[in-house]
Amino acid sequence: MGNIWEVIWIEFICLHCRFKFETLGFWFPWSLVLLVVAAALFTYISLLLVLAVCLLSEGQRLYLHWSHKMGIVVTMAFSVSATAVLSEVWSKEWKTLLLSLQVTAPFLQVGGVLLMTLLSWPIALHFFRMNKRVHQVCLLGVYMSALFSLYLVPLAMYSPCIREAGTLGPKPTLLGHRGAPMLAPENTLMSFESAVEAGVDGFETDVTISADGVPFVMHDLTLQRTTNVEEVFPNRTHTPAALFTWSDVQQLNAGAWFLSWDPFGTVFSLSPEQRELAANQMVPSLDEVLDVANRAGRTVLFDLRQPPPGHPYRDNYLNITLDLIHTRINSSQVLWLPSDQRWEIQQVDPELQQTAGQTASIQELQDNHITTLNLHYSTMSLQHVSKYRSVNISVNLYVVNQPWLYSLAWCSGASSVTTNNMLLRDIHTPLLLVTPEQYSVIWILTDLVSAVLIVCVFIFHWWRERGLQFWSGSRQTHETGPYSKFRTDPVESGWGRWNPFHSESPTRALISLPLDLNP
């Protein structure tokens, strides 16, 4: 069960709480602040709800201090605003939430049933203390509808990790995203060498052509984020990287930013020697990167940025890159992602692994000699992956960093994933992998135990309320309250001595600054 909570925690922190890395230069969990504030507000509201239920169950009237009313309004306003902000900023990632449910839904269903079982206590208490039959019917109807819906959710549930034993495919291989960016500055020789040492099967990078025709490694359009171009060329900070000559690029430091920004919070794990090495990294040429891949026998997936208009090599940048590949590495080790002139490139070098960045019909992919699809993980589907693999088209998913997401990619049949997280290599079986028989046992036992407990709770409250009615005799008073039949005077019952909402309660002293619920 520990893995379940790990998956849920990683889902919140790693999926919902990121800012755009290319914008800030580091992975800042900006919405973690929203998450903490939301947790505090909803904890506060939950405590109010628990106290309110305790009062109402004893026939007491609920009075809220103005500060609590304001707190509820603030919580509602915050919830609406936070949802709107996340919907706008995170609009492209909502499908990730649906993907996460494919892994966690079977176990979230168990948690939902447990919650509904716990709620049966106050529900049963209110049910037997209500005076009007229509109110009882409405309360029980809503509760039972929600309960049986949860009981039957698995009938409509889909998870690729619920599968027959022996049907799980091979573990997806790892492609280091720009090398190993958690261990070294991205797109540097140290990063690619660290990825090789970590045991990846290849790496992904991005290639730009310099103003004098030298292909070099750079992801961003400019050099500002990952180099000290502001210090060396202060007047060219926003100049496209492709308009720098190779000699200009070689003057830049591409590693110091990593130590100062610490984008993944991993710098502390580096030894003094590694930090010194990282601090002196330069922008590597494609020649150097291909040499690393060739010596280690790794594959290389790279995208090739077309030079801007007016660039001297705008029209023949593809030929320059192909010539370099032919002299440095076996073409079969290269996943060729650029879509421009794909047919001509295939004719010139048929050994290149033609790779497409978007889905298409199988016929169209085969006509273009596509052997690999490089897709965002949000497009993951067991049916689609199986369809492509049936015609020998492998699927690589990017950028997969979380164990639960890697597990889902594995269960879905992905051939490889692009990742920043080298620790994924240590996952030897998908998280939450169960057979249909195992899950059926979990599902049925959960529902049966829940049903038995709920019946026992209702029987207990029925027996208890009948006893109260018998012994109350002529002491039934306050017939106008919501639970008038069994309504209890606060002072006579002794509840007033411990009622946190009552003016004489010693508990009031703990919540009266400013949590006074008595007007």
C-alpha positions in Angstrom: 0.0 0.0 0.0 3.0 2.3 0.5 3.4 2.5 -3.3 -0.2 3.8 -3.6 0.5 6.8 -1.4 3.7 7.4 -3.2 1.9 7.4 -6.5 -0.7 9.9 -5.2 1.9 12.2 -3.7 4.0 12.2 -6.9 0.9 12.9 -8.9 0.1 16.0 -6.9 3.7 17.3 -6.6 5.1 16.4 -10.0 2.1 16.9 -12.2 0.0 19.7 -10.8 2.9 21.8 -9.3 5.2 22.8 -12.1 6.0 26.0 -13.9 7.3 26.0 -17.5 11.0 25.1 -17.2 11.9 27.0 -20.4 10.5 30.2 -18.9 12.0 30.3 -15.4 15.0 28.1 -16.0 14.1 25.8 -13.2 11.3 23.5 -12.1 9.4 25.6 -9.5 6.5 23.9 -7.8 4.4 27.1 -8.1 1.0 25.5 -7.4 2.4 23.7 -4.3 1.6 27.0 -2.6 -2.0 26.7 -3.8 -2.1 23.1 -2.6 -0.9 24.0 0.9 -3.3 26.8 1.2 -6.2 24.6 -0.1 -5.2 21.9 2.4 -5.3 24.4 5.3 -8.6 25.9 4.2 -10.3 22.5 3.7 -9.0 21.2 7.0 -10.5 24.2 8.7 -13.9 23.6 6.9 -13.7 19.9 7.7 -13.3 20.6 11.4 -16.2 23.0 11.4 -18.3 20.3 9.7 -17.3 17.7 12.3 -18.3 20.0 15.1 -21.5 20.9 13.4 -22.4 17.2 12.9 -21.7 16.6 16.6 -24.0 19.5 17.6 -26.8 18.6 15.2 -26.7 14.9 16.2 -27.5 16.0 19.7 -30.3 18.3 18.7 -28.4 21.5 19.2 -28.7 24.6 17.0 -25.6 25.7 15.1 -24.5 29.3 15.4 -21.5 30.5 13.3 -19.3 33.5 14.4 -18.9 36.1 11.6 -15.3 35.1 11.3 -16.2 31.5 10.4 -18.8 32.7 7.9 -16.0 34.8 6.3 -13.7 31.8 6.4 -16.2 29.7 4.4 -16.7 32.5 1.8 -12.9 32.8 1.5 -12.6 29.1 1.0 -15.2 29.0 -1.7 -13.7 32.0 -3.5 -10.2 30.5 -3.3 -11.5 27.2 -4.7 -13.2 28.8 -7.6 -10.2 31.1 -8.4 -7.6 28.3 -8.1 -9.7 26.0 -10.3 -10.0 28.8 -12.9 -6.2 29.5 -12.8 -5.3 25.8 -13.1 -7.7 25.3 -15.9 -6.1 28.2 -17.9 -2.5 27.4 -17.1 -2.8 23.7 -17.1 -5.4 23.2 -19.8 -3.2 21.0 -21.9 -2.4 18.7 -18.9 -6.0 17.8 -17.9 -5.7 14.6 -19.8 -2.9 13.7 -17.4 -5.4 13.5 -14.6 -7.5 11.1 -16.6 -4.4 9.0 -17.2 -3.5 9.0 -13.5 -7.0 7.6 -12.8 -6.1 4.6 -15.0 -3.5 3.7 -12.4 -5.1 4.9 -9.2 -8.8 4.5 -9.8 -9.0 0.9 -8.7 -7.6 1.9 -5.4 -9.3 5.2 -5.2 -12.6 3.2 -5.4 -11.5 1.3 -2.3 -10.9 4.6 -0.6 -14.2 6.0 -1.7 -16.1 2.9 -0.3 -14.2 3.3 3.0 -15.2 7.0 3.2 -18.8 6.2 2.5 -18.7 3.4 5.2 -17.4 5.9 7.7 -20.2 8.4 6.8 -22.8 5.8 7.5 -22.5 6.6 11.2 -23.7 10.3 11.1 -26.1 9.4 8.2 -27.8 6.7 10.3 -27.9 8.9 13.3 -29.6 11.7 11.4 -31.9 9.2 9.6 -33.5 7.8 12.8 -33.7 11.3 14.4 -35.6 12.9 11.6 -39.3 13.5 12.1 -40.5 13.7 8.6 -40.6 10.6 6.4 -39.9 12.5 3.2 -36.6 13.8 4.7 -35.6 10.3 5.7 -36.3 9.0 2.2 -34.4 11.8 0.6 -31.4 11.4 2.9 -31.3 7.6 2.5 -31.9 7.8 -1.2 -29.0 10.1 -1.9 -26.6 8.1 0.4 -27.6 4.7 -1.1 -27.3 6.0 -4.7 -23.8 7.3 -4.0 -22.8 4.1 -2.2 -24.1 1.7 -4.8 -22.5 3.8 -7.6 -19.1 3.4 -5.8 -19.8 -0.3 -5.4 -20.4 -0.7 -9.2 -17.6 1.6 -10.4 -15.2 -1.3 -11.3 -17.7 -2.5 -13.9 -17.0 0.6 -16.0 -13.3 1.0 -14.9 -10.4 0.6 -17.3 -6.8 0.2 -16.3 -4.0 -1.3 -18.5 -2.3 -2.4 -15.4 -5.1 -4.8 -14.6 -4.1 -7.6 -16.9 -3.7 -11.3 -17.1 -0.4 -12.7 -15.9 2.2 -13.2 -18.6 0.7 -10.6 -20.9 2.9 -7.7 -19.8 5.3 -6.6 -22.5 9.0 -5.8 -22.1 10.1 -2.8 -19.9 10.3 0.4 -21.9 13.9 1.5 -22.5 15.0 5.0 -21.4 16.2 7.9 -23.5 17.9 10.6 -21.5 16.1 13.9 -22.0 18.9 16.3 -23.1 21.3 13.8 -21.4 20.8 13.4 -17.7 19.6 16.9 -16.6 19.2 15.9 -13.0 22.8 14.9 -12.8 24.5 17.5 -15.0 23.7 20.7 -17.0 21.4 19.7 -19.8 22.7 19.3 -23.3 26.4 19.2 -22.3 29.0 16.4 -22.7 28.8 15.8 -18.9 25.1 15.3 -19.2 25.3 12.8 -22.0 28.1 10.9 -20.4 26.2 10.8 -17.1 23.2 9.4 -19.0 25.4 6.7 -20.5 26.8 5.9 -17.0 23.3 5.7 -15.6 22.5 3.0 -18.1 20.1 4.6 -20.5 19.7 3.1 -24.0 20.0 6.4 -25.8 19.4 10.1 -25.4 17.3 12.9 -26.9 18.7 16.3 -27.9 18.1 19.3 -30.0 20.3 20.6 -32.8 20.9 24.1 -34.2 23.1 25.2 -37.1 25.5 28.0 -36.3 26.0 31.0 -38.6 29.1 29.4 -40.1 27.5 26.0 -40.6 28.4 24.0 -37.5 25.6 21.9 -36.0 25.6 22.2 -32.2 23.4 21.2 -29.3 20.9 23.8 -28.0 17.2 23.4 -27.1 16.1 27.0 -26.7 15.7 29.5 -29.5 18.2 31.8 -27.7 21.3 31.2 -25.5 20.0 33.1 -22.5 18.7 30.4 -20.2 21.6 27.9 -20.3 24.7 30.0 -20.9 26.3 33.2 -19.7 25.6 35.0 -23.0 24.5 38.1 -21.0 28.1 38.5 -19.7 30.0 37.6 -22.8 27.8 39.2 -25.4 25.5 41.6 -23.4 24.1 43.2 -26.6 23.1 39.8 -28.1 21.2 38.3 -25.2 18.0 37.8 -27.2 19.7 37.0 -30.6 18.7 33.6 -32.0 21.3 31.0 -31.2 21.6 30.1 -34.9 23.0 33.6 -35.7 26.1 33.0 -33.5 29.2 31.6 -35.1 30.7 28.5 -33.6 33.7 30.4 -32.3 31.2 32.7 -30.5 29.4 29.8 -29.0 32.6 28.2 -27.8 33.3 31.3 -25.6 30.2 30.6 -23.5 29.8 28.7 -20.3 27.0 26.2 -20.3 27.2 24.8 -16.8 27.4 27.5 -14.2 23.7 28.2 -14.4 23.0 24.6 -13.3 24.8 25.1 -10.0 23.2 28.4 -9.3 19.7 27.6 -10.3 19.7 24.0 -9.2 16.7 23.2 -11.4 15.9 19.8 -10.0 17.2 20.3 -6.4 19.9 17.6 -7.1 23.1 19.7 -6.9 23.6 18.7 -3.3 24.2 15.1 -4.4 27.2 16.0 -6.6 30.7 15.5 -5.4 33.1 18.6 -5.3 34.8 17.1 -8.4 31.5 16.8 -10.2 30.5 20.4 -9.3 33.7 21.7 -10.6 33.2 19.7 -13.8 29.7 21.0 -14.2 30.8 24.6 -13.6 33.1 24.4 -16.7 30.9 22.8 -19.2 30.6 24.3 -22.7 28.0 24.0 -25.5 28.9 20.8 -27.4 28.8 20.3 -31.1 26.7 17.6 -32.6 30.0 16.0 -33.7 31.0 15.5 -30.0 27.6 14.2 -29.0 27.5 11.6 -31.8 31.0 10.5 -30.8 29.7 9.8 -27.2 26.7 7.9 -28.6 28.9 5.9 -31.0 31.5 4.9 -28.4 28.8 3.8 -26.0 26.6 2.1 -28.6 23.6 4.3 -27.8 20.8 5.6 -30.0 20.3 9.3 -30.6 16.9 11.0 -31.0 17.2 14.6 -32.1 15.1 17.4 -33.5 16.7 19.7 -36.0 15.8 23.4 -35.8 15.5 25.1 -39.1 17.7 28.3 -39.2 15.8 31.6 -39.3 15.3 33.5 -42.6 18.4 35.1 -43.9 20.6 32.4 -42.4 23.4 31.3 -44.8 22.6 27.6 -44.3 18.8 27.8 -44.2 18.4 25.7 -47.4 21.0 23.0 -46.8 21.1 22.5 -43.1 19.7 19.0 -43.5 22.5 18.0 -45.8 25.1 19.4 -43.4 23.7 17.3 -40.6 23.4 14.1 -42.7 27.1 14.4 -43.8 28.1 14.7 -40.1 26.1 11.6 -39.2 27.7 9.6 -42.0 31.2 10.4 -40.6 30.5 9.9 -36.9 27.9 7.2 -36.3 26.0 4.4 -37.8 22.8 5.7 -39.3 20.8 2.9 -37.7 21.6 4.5 -34.3 19.9 7.7 -35.3 16.1 8.4 -34.7 15.5 11.0 -37.4 12.7 13.3 -36.3 12.8 16.3 -38.7 9.8 16.1 -41.1 11.2 18.4 -43.8 12.1 16.6 -47.0 11.6 13.2 -45.3 11.2 11.4 -48.6 14.4 12.7 -50.0 16.3 12.0 -46.7 15.0 8.4 -46.8 16.3 8.0 -50.4 19.7 9.3 -49.4 20.0 7.2 -46.2 17.5 4.4 -45.8 19.1 3.2 -42.6 18.0 6.2 -40.6 15.2 5.3 -38.2 12.5 7.7 -39.5 10.6 9.1 -36.6 7.3 11.0 -36.6 6.2 13.5 -34.0 2.5 13.0 -34.5 0.0 10.2 -35.1 -1.3 9.4 -38.6 -2.9 6.5 -40.3 -0.9 3.3 -40.5 -0.8 3.6 -44.3 0.5 7.1 -44.2 3.2 6.1 -41.7 4.3 3.2 -43.7 4.4 5.2 -46.9 6.8 7.6 -45.1 8.9 4.6 -43.8 8.2 5.6 -40.2 9.6 3.1 -37.7 9.0 5.1 -34.5 6.5 7.5 -33.1 7.7 10.2 -30.7 4.6 11.3 -28.8 3.6 13.2 -25.7 2.6 10.9 -22.9 -0.9 12.4 -22.8 -1.6 10.6 -26.1 -1.0 7.2 -24.4 -3.5 4.5 -25.1 -3.1 0.8 -25.0 -5.3 0.4 -28.1 -3.3 2.9 -30.1 0.1 1.6 -29.0 -1.0 -2.0 -29.7 -2.2 -1.0 -33.2 1.1 0.6 -34.1 3.2 -2.2 -32.6 1.3 -4.7 -34.7 2.9 -3.2 -37.8 6.3 -2.9 -36.2 6.1 0.8 -35.4 7.4 1.5 -31.9 6.2 4.3 -29.7 8.4 6.6 -27.6 6.7 8.8 -25.0 8.0 12.0 -23.6 8.7 13.4 -21.0 8.0 10.7 -18.5 9.5 11.4 -15.0 7.1 9.9 -12.5 7.1 6.2 -11.5 3.3 5.9 -11.9 3.5 7.4 -15.4 6.3 5.1 -16.3 4.3 2.2 -15.0 1.3 3.2 -17.1 3.6 3.5 -20.2 4.9 0.0 -19.5 1.4 -1.4 -19.1 0.3 0.3 -22.3 3.1 -1.3 -24.3 5.3 1.7 -25.0 8.7 0.7 -26.4 10.7 3.6 -24.8 10.3 6.8 -22.8 12.2 10.1 -22.8 13.0 11.0 -19.2 14.8 13.3 -16.9 14.7 10.8 -14.1 17.4 8.1 -14.3 16.0 6.3 -11.3 13.2 4.9 -13.4 15.8 2.2 -14.4 15.3 0.8 -10.9 11.6 0.0 -11.5 11.4 -3.7 -12.2 7.6 -4.1 -12.2 4.8 -1.6 -12.8 3.3 -0.1 -9.8 -0.2 -1.4 -8.9 0.0 -4.2 -11.4 -2.7 -6.8 -10.6 -4.5 -9.5 -12.5 -8.3 -9.3 -13.1 -8.8 -12.1 -10.6 -6.9 -10.4 -7.9 -8.7 -7.1 -8.4 -12.1 -8.9 -8.4 -11.3 -10.3 -5.0 -10.3 -6.9 -3.7 -13.4 -5.3 -5.2 -15.9 -7.9 -3.9 -14.4 -8.2 -0.5 -14.3 -4.4 -0.1 -18.0 -4.1 -1.1 -19.1 -7.0 1.1 -17.3 -5.8 4.2 -18.6 -2.3 3.6 -22.2 -3.4 3.2 -22.0 -5.5 6.4 -20.5 -2.7 8.5 -23.1 -0.2 7.2 -26.0 -2.6 8.0 -24.6 -3.0 11.5 -24.3 0.7 12.0 -27.9 1.3 11.0 -29.1 -1.5 13.2 -27.1 -0.1 16.1 -28.6 3.4 15.7 -32.1 2.0 15.3 -31.7 0.0 18.5 -30.2 3.0 20.3 -32.9 5.5 19.2 -35.7 3.1 20.2 -34.0 2.9 23.7 -33.9 6.6 23.9 -37.5 7.0 22.9 -38.6 4.4 25.5 -36.6 5.9 28.4 -37.3 9.6 27.5 -41.0 9.2 28.6 -42.5 12.6 29.5 -39.2 14.4 29.1 -39.6 15.0 25.4 -39.4 18.7 24.8 -38.6 21.3 22.2 -40.8 19.7 19.5 -39.9 22.4 17.0 -36.3 21.4 16.3 -35.0 19.3 13.4 -34.7 16.3 15.8 -37.5 17.3 18.1 -38.4 13.8 19.1 -35.1 13.2 20.8 -33.9 16.8 21.2 -31.8 17.3 24.4 -31.5 20.4 26.6 -27.8 21.4 26.6 -27.7 22.0 30.3 -29.7 19.0 31.4 -27.8 16.6 29.3 -24.4 17.8 30.2 -23.6 18.5 26.6 -23.3 22.2 27.4 -20.3 21.6 29.5 -18.4 20.3 26.5 -20.1 22.0 23.6 -17.5 24.0 21.8 -20.2 26.2 20.4 -21.8 26.9 23.8 -21.0 30.0 25.7 -20.2 28.0 28.9 -17.9 25.5 27.2 -14.3 25.3 28.4 -13.4 24.3 24.8 -14.6 27.7 23.7 -11.4 29.2 25.1 -9.4 27.2 22.6 -11.3 28.5 19.6 -12.5 31.9 20.6 -9.5 33.8 19.1 -11.2 34.4 16.7 -12.9 31.0 16.2 -15.9 31.8 18.4 -18.9 30.1 16.9 -21.3 31.7 19.3 -22.7 35.0 17.9 
